Every structure is written in structure tokens, then in C-alpha cells.
């Protein structure tokens, strides 16, 4: 049985629903369509799909829906097809899934090649672990996510994050300690720390050069600019396609586990979902836990 989990408020949702039903009818396959809600972005629907014996799951929605469904499918072997209908569509961008042609993405979701990718698990303080597949962060990047208007995202797409970044960039740094694989990596005053399972974000900016979603490794970037010149160096480095050396404002580390502890509570995000504020974020990687359909 094939199951489509769709965010009904996303533009293009009805098109994907019709394509899915037509495809399953032509293949003579059992099909079910489950809708997400404001209260449940997809985790409950994924559990229901698994309990019903789903042999494949297609998710049509944004990064939050993909993250919720991926966390439930991790370790099950049930393949996930992704039809990106959101603003960032970061997993799709990193896997080469079409982000501007829903019908093409749907074709990949139903009959693409299967690739095993890593799933990362993060816990804020003593909270339960939550999955992410692209990127987590504590500090400025999470503040940007929290301050980005849904209305502006609907009108301006991923450029809305640029507007939010401009509004959030002014602020003070605070002391953060980062341990990677149980060893101290850096401890200094910083604006934020990002942890990536993939390398690229919107605008094809490569935050973690060389990072791959199936390498069994987490990439860590600490950001500690001082003044306007420091921000220019950070921005110039991140936007450069020919990066060879990082300025002292950036620290880049790799490992299987990451622990971030801040001197005061700050914003935390997983794949663009704002989780609130906290002082501690613990992350581990689960190599090859998720099967995803990708272009052949």
C-alpha cells in the first residue's frame, strides 16, 4: 500500500493528491491519503501509515512536514518520497529532487532510485529526542527562523529569511561551549552554532562544504563575529563558492555526537522548526537510518 501525507494548505497540494490517486489506480495499488494539521505536522499520520502496512510513503509539504514524517520512518526501511511544497525545501535541494516542478518531484517520489541517508536526533535539555534531516541550530539562525513571518514567506519565498536575518543580526553574543565526540571543540562568546546533516541551504549557499547526507558525520559551524567587519568576513566566506580558508569568526568541526551548552537560554531550531529557547542541545547521528527516493 502507498500512502500520501499531504499538507492541505500548501499550494500544489490538490495537484499532488490527484496525481497520486491516478498513479495508484494505473498501477492497481492500494492507496491512502492522510492530511496534516496545525496540531500534527505529520508524525501521527506517518505512524498511522506504518500501522496500516504502508510499503511506501510520499510526503507533500514543507521542511517541517518532511522532518516529522522522516522521524517516524527512520529505521523502518519504508521508503520516503518527497514532493517539496514549502519555502526552504532543504532536503529536496540537497538530494537533487526538483523543487520548482511538483509533477517531476512526484515522479521521483513514486519511482526514483532509493538512497539511504542519515537521520540526526536532537534533545533540548531533558526533553525527548526529535529527528531532523538537514540542519539544527542554537542562536542566531534559530532566531531568524522564529522571527520570519509566515505571510512574508508566502509572498517572498525564501527571501523572507533574508529580511528576518537583517532584523535579527543586531544583538549581543554569549558564551557557548561546543563538545564534539565528547571532546571540547570550542568555547567562546558566539552568536550561534549550527549542526548540519546536509550542506546547502536556500540560495544554494553551502554552509558545510563537502557535507553529505549519507556520510555518517555531523558538521558543526560556530559563528563568532566581532563588529561589522566580522560579519562581512562571515558573509563573504559563506557565500563564496571557492572557500579555502575560514576566518577566525568561524569554527568548523565534524563528529558523530555534538553537545552545545550556552550561558543563557537561546532559540533552538530543527529543520526550520522553532522549538523555543534552551541552554543545552545534544545531537547524535543515526547513519543510514532513512530510505529516500531520489532522481535516477
Secondary structure, DSSP 4 states (H G I P E B T S, - for coil): -EEEEE-TTSTTHHHHHHHHHHHHHHHT--EEEEE--SS-SSHHHHHHHHHTT-SEEEEEE-HHHHHHHHHHHTTT--EEEEEE-SS--HHHHHHT--SS-HHHHHHHHHH-EEEEEEEEEEEETTSPPEEESSEEEEEHHHHHHHH--HHHHHHHTTHHHHHHHHHHS-S--EEEEEEETTEEEEEEEESEEEEESSSB-GGG-BSSTT--TTSS-EEEEEE---HHHHHHHHHHHHH-SS-----TTEEEEEESEEEEEEEEEEEEEETTEEEEEEEEEEEEEEEEEEEEEE--
